[in-house]
Amino acid sequence: MVRILSSLALVLLSASLCFAAPLTLKLGHIAEPENPYGQGADYFAKLVKERTNGEVEIKVYPSSQLGNQRDLVEGLTFGTVDMTLTGTAVMGNFVPEVAVFDLPFIFRDVQHAYKALDTVGMELCKKGEARGMITLAIWENGVRHMTNNARPIRKPEDMKGLKFRVMEQPVYIEMMRSLGASPTPMAMSELYTALQKGVIDGQENPLAHIATKRFYEVQKHISLSGHTYAAEPVLISTIAWKKLTPAQQEILRKAAEDTRDWQRQLCRDLEGKFMQTILDSGKSEVNADVDKAAFAEATRGVWDIYIKRFGDSSIKAIQAIQ
């Protein structure tokens, strides 16, 4: 009888191990599911589940379901959020040095941005580990452009007096001030209604957000200023990271890097589609006649503020990349 009971206990133990629940990690972001980095989150979750044989599952919460970007990054530090995708601008509130990637016109083109982020960027992001967040890779959200309801933006003087929504980040606040606009920090979840009701005149975002969040419905003018590039780090809390085995950690890193390459190409592929969505609506006028050199000159003082605080070594390293 003792042997029978012992054998039965071993069978039950084996069964419980075979059917152990997977480790589920919550990943929150503010984009719509059809946004390129929203699709990237789903692709990443698929890779992780496949490569861990279901031992780790990433449950994705899009569209600010778990809070705005600042809430999500704060959640990492407290362990209430396992993972998030967030802009370097928002991450810069916790790791100020990474705001270098949001300086206006710091990149020559997107290929330059990719090389800088995968080298200088990943090194700077290591500073976030002291704040409870580990960067697995840096994805993208595209090049940012100005939209507003007052007039086409062709030169810096056209920005004067306009009330613009910005992320809660000194770089963006100072950039708007340098252009004579009035910066208004606001969560993305509140932005459409604020534009619709005329609480603010305009905002700036990549075409992906302008199209998928339908800002073109409530903005008369879209000006292709390309003033900044929106990098999107993939962050995991150190608390969640320690729940993973070393093998699982390596799988998540590699899946984030593989998704980075897939998602960047997707972002390039979808830009034309997003532009066509905006044009087909007939609700916004798209203006490509923007004096970018004048904008770069007008906003160069923002660089000086960063350099005064952190020095120019990161800027020089970015500029030196070919």
N, C-alpha and C positions, 0 to 999 in steps of 0.2 A: 504493500500500500504506500509506504514511504517513497519507494522508487517511482511509483506511478504519479504521485503528487509532485515529486521533483521534476519529472519529465514534463508534466503538464505546465509547471511554472516556467520552465525553459521555453516551451512552445509559446506561451502567452507573452513572455519577455521578447522573444524574437519577433512575434507579430507586432508588438507595440513599437519596436524599433523600425520595422519595415513601413509601418503606417504613421510614423511620427509626422506631425504637422510641419510644413515648411516654415522657414523663417521669413516673415513678411515684413518688408520695409516700405514705409509710406514715402512717396515722392510727390511733393507739391510744387506747382508752378502757376503762373498767372495767365499763360497764353491759352488761346482756344485750341482744341485738339487738332485742327487743320493747319495751325501755324507750323512752320518747319521745325522749330524746336519742340513743339507739342508732339509732332509726329516722331521726332527724335526720342522723346521720353518713352513712347510706346515701343519703338524699335529696340531701345536699350533694355526695356523690361522683358521683351521677347527673347533677346540674346541671353540675358542672365538666367532666365528660367530654363532655356534649352541647355546652356553650358553647365549649369549646376544640377542637371537632371531633376529639376523641380525642388531642390533643397532650399533655394532662395527665390522668393517671388517679390517683384517690385510692383506695388499697387500705386498707380498714377492718379493724382487728383489735380486736374487742370482747372483753368478759369477761376483762380483765386479761391477755390473751395476750402483750402486750409489757411487762407489769409493772404494779405498783400506781401510783396517781396521782403519788406523789412521784418514782418511777422515771421516769415518762413526762415530767414537767416537767424533771427533771434531764437527761433525754435530749435535750430541745430545746436546752439550753444547750451540750451537747457535740456536737450534730449527729447523734446516734445514733438519734433519733426525729425525723421530719419534722413531724408534727402531732399534737395531742392535744386532747381535751375534758377539762377538769378544773374542779373547784369553785374558787370564789374563796378558799375556806378553804385549799386546798392551794397555790394560786398565791400566797397571802399569806405562805407560808414563803419565797418568793423576792422578792416585791414586797409588803412588809408593809402598805403603805397600803391595799391592796384588801380587807384583812380587815374594813374598815368595813362591807362588805355582809353580813357574817356576824354582826354585832352583834344580839343578841336583840331582836326586836320593833322593828326600825328602820323597817320598811315598814308602811304602813297597810293595803295590800292588794297583789295582784299587779300591778295596773295602775300603782300607784305605783312598784313595783319596776322594771317595764319602763322607765318614763320616767327613773328615776334611773340605771339601768344604761346606757341608751343615750346618756346625757349625761355625768354625773359619772363613771360607771363606765368608759366608753371613754377618757375623759381620764386617769383614774388608771392605767388599764392600759398607757398609753404608757410608763410608767416601766419596764415589763418589757422594753422594747427594749434597754436597757442590759445586761440579763441574757440576751440572745439569743432573746427570744420576742416575736412580734408578735401582737396580738389583732385578729382579723378581725371578730368580732361576739360578742355575749354571748347564749347560749341559756339554757335553764332546765332544772331537774330537779324543780321543785315545792317545796311547803312541807313543812318537816320536822316530824315528830311523834315522840313517845316510845313505845317498846315495852319491855316487861319481863316477867319470869316471877314476880314477887313479889306485886304488887297493882296495882289501877288507880291511875293518877296523876291526881289531881284538883286538888291544891294543892301548893305547893313543899315542904311538910313530907313529902309522900309519897315524895320522892326521897332522903331521908336514908338513908345507909348502903348504897345500891344501887351495885353495880359496873357502870359504863356504858362501853361502847365509844364512843370519839370519834375523829374525825380528828386527826392530829398537827398541831394548830393551837392556839396560845395562847387564842384566843377561846373555842373549845369546851371546852378544858381548864378555863379559869377559870369558864366558865358552869356546868359541872358542880360545881365546887368551891363556887360561890356557892349552889348548891341543896343542898349537903350530901352529894352523891353522890361516888363515887370514880371519876375519869376514867381510862380505860384506852385509850391510843392503840393502834390495830390496823388493819392493812390490810383492805380490804373482802373480799379473797379468803379471809381466815381467819375471817371473822365468823360464817358459818352454823355451822361446826363448833364454834366457841367458845360460841355460844348453846346449841347442842344438848347439849354436854357440861357446861354449867353453869359454865364458866370465868368467864363474866360473867353478870350478871343481865339486862342490857338494852342497848339501842342506840337511836339516833335517826336517822331517814332519811325521805325522802319516800315517799308511798304507792307510787310507781313502783318503787322498790327493794324495799320491803316485800313487794310482790306478785310482781315478776318474779324476785327472788332467793329467794322463798319463805320469808322470815323468819317469816311468820305461822305456819308449821308448827312453829316452835320457840319461839314467844312467846305467852304466854297473854293478855296485856293490851296493847292498842293504845290510846293516849290521844292524842286530836287536839289537841295542844298548840300547833301552829303557831308554834313559838318562833323559828324562823329560816326564811329563804327560800334555796333552793339555786340560785344563779346558776351558769352553766356556760360560761365563756369558751372560744372556739375559738381555739387558739393554733397558730402555725406558727413553726418555728425560723428565725432570720435566715439561717442557712446555706442552708436549703431555699428561702427567699424569693428569695435572690439568683440561684438557678438559673432563675427564671421571667423571662420578658420583661415589660416594663411592661404590655402588653396582657393577658397571662396573670394578672399580679398583680391587675389591676382586675377581671378575671372572677372570681377567687377571692374578693375582697372582696364583690362584689355577690352571688355565690352564697351566701356565708355570711350576708349580711343577709337575702336572700330566704328562706333556710332558717330563720333566726331567727323570722321571722313565721309561717311554716308550722308550725314545731316548737312554738312557744308555744301555738298554737291546738290542736295535737295533744295537748299536755300537759293542757290544760283538758278536752278531749273525752274523754280516757282516764281521768281521775280516778275517775269513776263506775264504770267497768269494773273498775279495780283494787280499788276498795272492795268491789264485788260479789264479786270473786274471793276476797277475804279473808273476807267474811261467809259465802259459800257453803261455805267449807272447814269451818266449824264448829269451828275449832281456836283461834281468837282471839276475845276479847270486845273490841268496839270501844266506847270511852268518849268521848263528846263533851262531857261535863260537866267542863270544865277551867277553872279560874279564871285566865284569861290575864292579867288585870290584876295579880294577885298574883305571877305568874311574872315579869311585866315589872318589877315593883318589886324583886323578889328578885335579879334579874340586872342591875340598873342599874349596879352596881359594875364590870361588865365594860366598860361604856362609859367609865367614869372611867379605866380602865387604858389604853384606846386614846387617849383625849384627852390623857393625860399624856405619851404618846409622840409623837403626831402632831398634837396640837391638835384643835380642833373645827370647822374650816372645812368639811371634807367632810361631817360630820354635819349641819351647818347647811344646806349646799347641798342635801342629800338631803331634809331636813325641809321646805325651802322649796318643793319641787316640788309643783305642784297637778295 
